């Protein structure tokens, strides 16, 4: 199963999409580098690492919908 990587916005406390979709094995193997993302909640750029992230599991239908929506934009 695949999922979206989420982090907590330090400004608002909201969980936000960190820009990665991974399967459980890839997430468990770890994200090697410190990452940067423009936050959907506050607009700032946040740095984060594996310790800051969780994996929000997506059903196959949710994953297909998100991919299709990205390709259409």
N, C-alpha and C positions, 0 to 999 in steps of 0.2 A: 504494500500500500504506500502511496506517496502522500506527501503533506507539505504545507507551507511552513517555512521557518518564520517564527514570530519572535519579536523582542518587546520589552516594555519601554515605552517612551519615558525618558527621565523627567520630562517637563509635565506631561499630562497623566502618566501612569497607565495610559491605554496600551493594549497589545496591538502592535502594528506589524504588517508584512515586511520582512527584511529583504525581499527581492529574490529569494531562492525557493525552488520547489525540489525536494529531495525525497528519495525513498528512505525507508527506515534504516536500512543497512548503511547507506551513505551518511545519514545523520549520526548514527551510532559510531561510525568510524571517525567522526570528528571533522570539524571545519578548521583547517590548519592555520589560516591567517586571520588576523584581525580584519574585520570587514567594515565598510562604511555604507550608510544608506541615508537617503533623504527621507525624513519621517513624514508619513501621511497625516499624522495628527497635529504636529506643530510646525512643520516645514523646515526644521533645522536638520543638519547632518549629524548623525550619531555614529560613533564607532562601537562595535560590539564584537564579541567572540562567542565561541561555542557555549561557554558557561552562562551567557546571558540569554540564550535562545531556547525555545521549545519547538516541537514539531506538532503542528495542527494537522491531524490526519484528514485526508479528503477521500470521499468515496470516488469510485471511477467516474461516475456521472459528474460530480463537482469538478474533477480534474479536467475532463473533456470540455466542459463548459468554459472553464477559465482559459484553457489553451485556445479554444475557438474564439473567445472574446478578444484575446490578445492579438490573434492573427487578423481579425477584422479591423482593428483600429488603424 
